[in-house]
C-alpha cells in the first residue's frame, strides 16, 4: 500500500469513527436522573404550568393537531397521552377553559410566580397541589411575564422560581424550565430574568427551553410584531397564512410564535425522555 493510499485510508477511518461516536448526553442528564429516581407518580403525565402564554389554545395546537410531525414526534406525544385521557393529557389540562374563568386547570391569565406558589389566583390550585392532584412525571414551567409587567425584582422572582423547582424535585418530578419571551415594555427586566433562569438551569442541571433565545435567533431585530404580537407579550398564532398548526419548517418557525413554542416543547420533552427516563429504564 502506498503512502498516499495509507493516508486516504487513515482519513476515511477517522471520519467513520467520528461519525459513529454516540452523542454526549445533555449536561443536565445526571442531575435530572437523581430527581427522577424518586418518581412515584403517573408515567407519561406532562403538565404545562404557567400564565396566559400557556393557557392559550395555540400553545398546544401543533402537538395535538399540527402538520409535519416526525415518527419520533408522534411517539413522544403518544407517550404523554396527547389527545387521550383528559386527566393525563397536559395539553388539554393547560388549555381547556375552567368554569371559574380566565384560566384552565394548570395555567391562568395574569398569574405571577409568587401567586402560583401560594395558590388561589383565579381559584387555581397552588403549584404543590397541582403536583399532588395530577402526579406528573414531567412539568414544563413558563412563568415570569406578569412578574416583569409588575416590575418585581429579579431577586424576588427567582426566589419563587427556585422554590417551585424544589417542590417538583422533592416529589421526583422532572421540571423543564422555560425562559420567557421578550417583553416590549419591560425588556431590560425580562432579560435579567432570563439570564438568571439560564444561570440557575446551568448550576442545578435543569433542562431548559430557551424560548427567548430561539425567538431572538430567528428574529433578532423584529420579534416585536412577528413572533410576538405588536407591542404585546403574547406569541403570534396566525401570520401570513402560517398558523400554529403549520409544518415546523425553518421558515414557518420564524413566523408563528406559538408554532415555535409548541414545537420546541415537544423536542425538549423528547430529549429529556430519551436522556433521563429511557436511559434509567434501560439501566
TORKOL-4160 file (C-alpha; in steps of 0.2 Angstrom, whole numbers, padded with zeros to 4 digits, m for minus):
283
<pt num="1" X="0000" Y="0000" Z="0000"/>
<pt num="2" X="0007" Y="0017" Z="m0005"/>
<pt num="3" X="0009" Y="0031" Z="0007"/>
<pt num="4" X="m0005" Y="0041" Z="m0002"/>
<pt num="5" X="m0016" Y="0026" Z="0000"/>
<pt num="6" X="m0012" Y="0024" Z="0018"/>
<pt num="7" X="m0016" Y="0042" Z="0021"/>
<pt num="8" X="m0033" Y="0041" Z="0012"/>
<pt num="9" X="m0037" Y="0026" Z="0022"/>
<pt num="10" X="m0032" Y="0034" Z="0039"/>
<pt num="11" X="m0043" Y="0049" Z="0035"/>
<pt num="12" X="m0058" Y="0038" Z="0030"/>
<pt num="13" X="m0056" Y="0028" Z="0046"/>
<pt num="14" X="m0055" Y="0043" Z="0057"/>
<pt num="15" X="m0071" Y="0050" Z="0048"/>
<pt num="16" X="m0080" Y="0034" Z="0051"/>
<pt num="17" X="m0075" Y="0033" Z="0069"/>
<pt num="18" X="m0081" Y="0051" Z="0072"/>
<pt num="19" X="m0097" Y="0048" Z="0063"/>
<pt num="20" X="m0101" Y="0033" Z="0074"/>
<pt num="21" X="m0097" Y="0041" Z="0091"/>
<pt num="22" X="m0113" Y="0042" Z="0101"/>
<pt num="23" X="m0119" Y="0059" Z="0105"/>
<pt num="24" X="m0114" Y="0065" Z="0123"/>
<pt num="25" X="m0129" Y="0066" Z="0135"/>
<pt num="26" X="m0136" Y="0083" Z="0139"/>
<pt num="27" X="m0127" Y="0092" Z="0153"/>
<pt num="28" X="m0142" Y="0091" Z="0164"/>
<pt num="29" X="m0144" Y="0072" Z="0162"/>
<pt num="30" X="m0135" Y="0066" Z="0178"/>
<pt num="31" X="m0143" Y="0078" Z="0190"/>
<pt num="32" X="m0160" Y="0075" Z="0182"/>
<pt num="33" X="m0158" Y="0056" Z="0184"/>
<pt num="34" X="m0156" Y="0059" Z="0203"/>
<pt num="35" X="m0173" Y="0068" Z="0203"/>
<pt num="36" X="m0181" Y="0055" Z="0193"/>
<pt num="37" X="m0176" Y="0041" Z="0204"/>
<pt num="38" X="m0188" Y="0047" Z="0217"/>
<pt num="39" X="m0203" Y="0047" Z="0205"/>
<pt num="40" X="m0218" Y="0038" Z="0211"/>
<pt num="41" X="m0232" Y="0046" Z="0201"/>
<pt num="42" X="m0241" Y="0043" Z="0184"/>
<pt num="43" X="m0229" Y="0039" Z="0170"/>
<pt num="44" X="m0230" Y="0050" Z="0154"/>
<pt num="45" X="m0241" Y="0063" Z="0163"/>
<pt num="46" X="m0233" Y="0080" Z="0157"/>
<pt num="47" X="m0241" Y="0096" Z="0165"/>
<pt num="48" X="m0239" Y="0113" Z="0157"/>
<pt num="49" X="m0240" Y="0126" Z="0170"/>
<pt num="50" X="m0239" Y="0145" Z="0168"/>
<pt num="51" X="m0249" Y="0160" Z="0163"/>
<pt num="52" X="m0259" Y="0165" Z="0148"/>
<pt num="53" X="m0245" Y="0160" Z="0136"/>
<pt num="54" X="m0248" Y="0143" Z="0142"/>
<pt num="55" X="m0267" Y="0144" Z="0144"/>
<pt num="56" X="m0269" Y="0150" Z="0126"/>
<pt num="57" X="m0276" Y="0136" Z="0114"/>
<pt num="58" X="m0262" Y="0139" Z="0101"/>
<pt num="59" X="m0249" Y="0133" Z="0113"/>
<pt num="60" X="m0255" Y="0115" Z="0111"/>
<pt num="61" X="m0261" Y="0116" Z="0094"/>
<pt num="62" X="m0246" Y="0109" Z="0085"/>
<pt num="63" X="m0243" Y="0095" Z="0097"/>
<pt num="64" X="m0261" Y="0090" Z="0097"/>
<pt num="65" X="m0266" Y="0093" Z="0078"/>
<pt num="66" X="m0252" Y="0100" Z="0069"/>
<pt num="67" X="m0244" Y="0095" Z="0052"/>
<pt num="68" X="m0227" Y="0089" Z="0048"/>
<pt num="69" X="m0223" Y="0078" Z="0063"/>
<pt num="70" X="m0209" Y="0065" Z="0063"/>
<pt num="71" X="m0211" Y="0047" Z="0069"/>
<pt num="72" X="m0201" Y="0052" Z="0084"/>
<pt num="73" X="m0213" Y="0067" Z="0087"/>
<pt num="74" X="m0228" Y="0055" Z="0086"/>
<pt num="75" X="m0220" Y="0043" Z="0098"/>
<pt num="76" X="m0217" Y="0055" Z="0112"/>
<pt num="77" X="m0234" Y="0063" Z="0110"/>
<pt num="78" X="m0242" Y="0046" Z="0112"/>
<pt num="79" X="m0231" Y="0043" Z="0127"/>
<pt num="80" X="m0238" Y="0059" Z="0135"/>
<pt num="81" X="m0256" Y="0054" Z="0132"/>
<pt num="82" X="m0259" Y="0068" Z="0119"/>
<pt num="83" X="m0277" Y="0068" Z="0114"/>
<pt num="84" X="m0280" Y="0053" Z="0126"/>
<pt num="85" X="m0286" Y="0053" Z="0144"/>
<pt num="86" X="m0291" Y="0071" Z="0148"/>
<pt num="87" X="m0284" Y="0069" Z="0166"/>
<pt num="88" X="m0267" Y="0064" Z="0159"/>
<pt num="89" X="m0265" Y="0075" Z="0144"/>
<pt num="90" X="m0256" Y="0090" Z="0149"/>
<pt num="91" X="m0260" Y="0100" Z="0133"/>
<pt num="92" X="m0279" Y="0098" Z="0137"/>
<pt num="93" X="m0277" Y="0102" Z="0155"/>
<pt num="94" X="m0267" Y="0118" Z="0151"/>
<pt num="95" X="m0279" Y="0124" Z="0138"/>
<pt num="96" X="m0297" Y="0119" Z="0142"/>
<pt num="97" X="m0307" Y="0133" Z="0149"/>
<pt num="98" X="m0311" Y="0131" Z="0168"/>
<pt num="99" X="m0329" Y="0137" Z="0174"/>
<pt num="100" X="m0320" Y="0149" Z="0186"/>
<pt num="101" X="m0315" Y="0159" Z="0170"/>
<pt num="102" X="m0298" Y="0166" Z="0165"/>
<pt num="103" X="m0289" Y="0150" Z="0167"/>
<pt num="104" X="m0288" Y="0131" Z="0164"/>
<pt num="105" X="m0283" Y="0118" Z="0177"/>
<pt num="106" X="m0264" Y="0122" Z="0176"/>
<pt num="107" X="m0262" Y="0140" Z="0169"/>
<pt num="108" X="m0270" Y="0156" Z="0172"/>
<pt num="109" X="m0270" Y="0173" Z="0163"/>
<pt num="110" X="m0261" Y="0186" Z="0174"/>
<pt num="111" X="m0253" Y="0174" Z="0186"/>
<pt num="112" X="m0236" Y="0178" Z="0194"/>
<pt num="113" X="m0223" Y="0166" Z="0201"/>
<pt num="114" X="m0227" Y="0170" Z="0219"/>
<pt num="115" X="m0246" Y="0168" Z="0216"/>
<pt num="116" X="m0243" Y="0151" Z="0208"/>
<pt num="117" X="m0234" Y="0146" Z="0224"/>
<pt num="118" X="m0247" Y="0152" Z="0235"/>
<pt num="119" X="m0262" Y="0146" Z="0225"/>
<pt num="120" X="m0280" Y="0154" Z="0224"/>
<pt num="121" X="m0276" Y="0166" Z="0210"/>
<pt num="122" X="m0292" Y="0164" Z="0199"/>
<pt num="123" X="m0296" Y="0150" Z="0212"/>
<pt num="124" X="m0282" Y="0139" Z="0203"/>
<pt num="125" X="m0273" Y="0126" Z="0214"/>
<pt num="126" X="m0256" Y="0130" Z="0220"/>
<pt num="127" X="m0241" Y="0123" Z="0212"/>
<pt num="128" X="m0239" Y="0110" Z="0226"/>
<pt num="129" X="m0257" Y="0105" Z="0225"/>
<pt num="130" X="m0257" Y="0103" Z="0206"/>
<pt num="131" X="m0242" Y="0091" Z="0208"/>
<pt num="132" X="m0252" Y="0081" Z="0221"/>
<pt num="133" X="m0268" Y="0080" Z="0211"/>
<pt num="134" X="m0260" Y="0075" Z="0194"/>
<pt num="135" X="m0244" Y="0066" Z="0200"/>
<pt num="136" X="m0235" Y="0071" Z="0184"/>
<pt num="137" X="m0218" Y="0063" Z="0178"/>
<pt num="138" X="m0213" Y="0080" Z="0170"/>
<pt num="139" X="m0218" Y="0098" Z="0172"/>
<pt num="140" X="m0215" Y="0111" Z="0159"/>
<pt num="141" X="m0214" Y="0128" Z="0168"/>
<pt num="142" X="m0215" Y="0145" Z="0160"/>
<pt num="143" X="m0219" Y="0159" Z="0172"/>
<pt num="144" X="m0212" Y="0177" Z="0174"/>
<pt num="145" X="m0220" Y="0188" Z="0161"/>
<pt num="146" X="m0233" Y="0195" Z="0173"/>
<pt num="147" X="m0219" Y="0197" Z="0186"/>
<pt num="148" X="m0210" Y="0208" Z="0174"/>
<pt num="149" X="m0225" Y="0218" Z="0170"/>
<pt num="150" X="m0227" Y="0221" Z="0189"/>
<pt num="151" X="m0209" Y="0226" Z="0190"/>
<pt num="152" X="m0205" Y="0213" Z="0203"/>
<pt num="153" X="m0186" Y="0212" Z="0207"/>
<pt num="154" X="m0176" Y="0198" Z="0199"/>
<pt num="155" X="m0171" Y="0193" Z="0217"/>
<pt num="156" X="m0189" Y="0191" Z="0222"/>
<pt num="157" X="m0195" Y="0182" Z="0206"/>
<pt num="158" X="m0180" Y="0170" Z="0206"/>
<pt num="159" X="m0184" Y="0166" Z="0225"/>
<pt num="160" X="m0201" Y="0160" Z="0219"/>
<pt num="161" X="m0195" Y="0150" Z="0204"/>
<pt num="162" X="m0181" Y="0142" Z="0214"/>
<pt num="163" X="m0195" Y="0136" Z="0227"/>
<pt num="164" X="m0206" Y="0130" Z="0213"/>
<pt num="165" X="m0192" Y="0119" Z="0206"/>
<pt num="166" X="m0188" Y="0112" Z="0224"/>
<pt num="167" X="m0206" Y="0107" Z="0226"/>
<pt num="168" X="m0206" Y="0097" Z="0210"/>
<pt num="169" X="m0189" Y="0089" Z="0213"/>
<pt num="170" X="m0194" Y="0084" Z="0231"/>
<pt num="171" X="m0208" Y="0074" Z="0223"/>
<pt num="172" X="m0196" Y="0066" Z="0210"/>
<pt num="173" X="m0204" Y="0077" Z="0196"/>
<pt num="174" X="m0193" Y="0082" Z="0182"/>
<pt num="175" X="m0195" Y="0100" Z="0179"/>
<pt num="176" X="m0192" Y="0108" Z="0162"/>
<pt num="177" X="m0189" Y="0127" Z="0164"/>
<pt num="178" X="m0193" Y="0139" Z="0150"/>
<pt num="179" X="m0186" Y="0157" Z="0148"/>
<pt num="180" X="m0200" Y="0170" Z="0145"/>
<pt num="181" X="m0202" Y="0178" Z="0128"/>
<pt num="182" X="m0195" Y="0196" Z="0126"/>
<pt num="183" X="m0206" Y="0209" Z="0134"/>
<pt num="184" X="m0208" Y="0225" Z="0124"/>
<pt num="185" X="m0212" Y="0236" Z="0139"/>
<pt num="186" X="m0200" Y="0228" Z="0152"/>
<pt num="187" X="m0186" Y="0222" Z="0140"/>
<pt num="188" X="m0172" Y="0225" Z="0152"/>
<pt num="189" X="m0180" Y="0217" Z="0167"/>
<pt num="190" X="m0186" Y="0202" Z="0156"/>
<pt num="191" X="m0168" Y="0200" Z="0150"/>
<pt num="192" X="m0162" Y="0200" Z="0168"/>
<pt num="193" X="m0175" Y="0186" Z="0172"/>
<pt num="194" X="m0169" Y="0176" Z="0158"/>
<pt num="195" X="m0151" Y="0177" Z="0162"/>
<pt num="196" X="m0155" Y="0172" Z="0179"/>
<pt num="197" X="m0165" Y="0157" Z="0173"/>
<pt num="198" X="m0151" Y="0151" Z="0162"/>
<pt num="199" X="m0138" Y="0153" Z="0176"/>
<pt num="200" X="m0150" Y="0143" Z="0188"/>
<pt num="201" X="m0153" Y="0129" Z="0175"/>
<pt num="202" X="m0134" Y="0128" Z="0172"/>
<pt num="203" X="m0129" Y="0127" Z="0190"/>
<pt num="204" X="m0143" Y="0115" Z="0195"/>
<pt num="205" X="m0143" Y="0104" Z="0180"/>
<pt num="206" X="m0161" Y="0108" Z="0175"/>
<pt num="207" X="m0167" Y="0105" Z="0157"/>
<pt num="208" X="m0171" Y="0122" Z="0149"/>
<pt num="209" X="m0181" Y="0128" Z="0134"/>
<pt num="210" X="m0173" Y="0144" Z="0130"/>
<pt num="211" X="m0188" Y="0152" Z="0121"/>
<pt num="212" X="m0181" Y="0169" Z="0122"/>
<pt num="213" X="m0165" Y="0164" Z="0113"/>
<pt num="214" X="m0175" Y="0154" Z="0100"/>
<pt num="215" X="m0186" Y="0170" Z="0096"/>
<pt num="216" X="m0171" Y="0181" Z="0095"/>
<pt num="217" X="m0161" Y="0169" Z="0084"/>
<pt num="218" X="m0175" Y="0169" Z="0071"/>
<pt num="219" X="m0180" Y="0187" Z="0073"/>
<pt num="220" X="m0165" Y="0197" Z="0081"/>
<pt num="221" X="m0172" Y="0214" Z="0077"/>
<pt num="222" X="m0190" Y="0212" Z="0073"/>
<pt num="223" X="m0198" Y="0200" Z="0086"/>
<pt num="224" X="m0210" Y="0214" Z="0091"/>
<pt num="225" X="m0224" Y="0211" Z="0078"/>
<pt num="226" X="m0218" Y="0195" Z="0071"/>
<pt num="227" X="m0216" Y="0180" Z="0083"/>
<pt num="228" X="m0224" Y="0191" Z="0096"/>
<pt num="229" X="m0239" Y="0202" Z="0093"/>
<pt num="230" X="m0235" Y="0221" Z="0090"/>
<pt num="231" X="m0232" Y="0228" Z="0107"/>
<pt num="232" X="m0239" Y="0213" Z="0115"/>
<pt num="233" X="m0231" Y="0200" Z="0127"/>
<pt num="234" X="m0240" Y="0185" Z="0119"/>
<pt num="235" X="m0234" Y="0175" Z="0104"/>
<pt num="236" X="m0242" Y="0176" Z="0087"/>
<pt num="237" X="m0253" Y="0161" Z="0081"/>
<pt num="238" X="m0258" Y="0165" Z="0063"/>
<pt num="239" X="m0247" Y="0177" Z="0052"/>
<pt num="240" X="m0246" Y="0177" Z="0033"/>
<pt num="241" X="m0256" Y="0161" Z="0032"/>
<pt num="242" X="m0244" Y="0152" Z="0044"/>
<pt num="243" X="m0253" Y="0145" Z="0059"/>
<pt num="244" X="m0249" Y="0136" Z="0075"/>
<pt num="245" X="m0254" Y="0121" Z="0066"/>
<pt num="246" X="m0242" Y="0123" Z="0051"/>
<pt num="247" X="m0227" Y="0111" Z="0047"/>
<pt num="248" X="m0212" Y="0116" Z="0058"/>
<pt num="249" X="m0201" Y="0121" Z="0044"/>
<pt num="250" X="m0187" Y="0134" Z="0047"/>
<pt num="251" X="m0197" Y="0147" Z="0038"/>
<pt num="252" X="m0213" Y="0144" Z="0047"/>
<pt num="253" X="m0204" Y="0143" Z="0064"/>
<pt num="254" X="m0199" Y="0161" Z="0061"/>
<pt num="255" X="m0217" Y="0167" Z="0058"/>
<pt num="256" X="m0229" Y="0159" Z="0071"/>
<pt num="257" X="m0223" Y="0162" Z="0089"/>
<pt num="258" X="m0235" Y="0148" Z="0095"/>
<pt num="259" X="m0229" Y="0136" Z="0082"/>
<pt num="260" X="m0212" Y="0139" Z="0088"/>
<pt num="261" X="m0216" Y="0137" Z="0106"/>
<pt num="262" X="m0226" Y="0121" Z="0104"/>
<pt num="263" X="m0213" Y="0113" Z="0093"/>
<pt num="264" X="m0199" Y="0117" Z="0105"/>
<pt num="265" X="m0208" Y="0110" Z="0119"/>
<pt num="266" X="m0211" Y="0093" Z="0110"/>
<pt num="267" X="m0192" Y="0092" Z="0105"/>
<pt num="268" X="m0186" Y="0096" Z="0123"/>
<pt num="269" X="m0198" Y="0083" Z="0131"/>
<pt num="270" X="m0192" Y="0070" Z="0119"/>
<pt num="271" X="m0174" Y="0074" Z="0123"/>
<pt num="272" X="m0177" Y="0073" Z="0142"/>
<pt num="273" X="m0187" Y="0057" Z="0140"/>
<pt num="274" X="m0173" Y="0049" Z="0130"/>
<pt num="275" X="m0158" Y="0056" Z="0140"/>
<pt num="276" X="m0166" Y="0053" Z="0158"/>
<pt num="277" X="m0182" Y="0042" Z="0158"/>
<pt num="278" X="m0177" Y="0029" Z="0145"/>
<pt num="279" X="m0159" Y="0029" Z="0150"/>
<pt num="280" X="m0164" Y="0024" Z="0168"/>
<pt num="281" X="m0176" Y="0011" Z="0162"/>
<pt num="282" X="m0163" Y="0003" Z="0151"/>
<pt num="283" X="m0151" Y="0003" Z="0166"/>
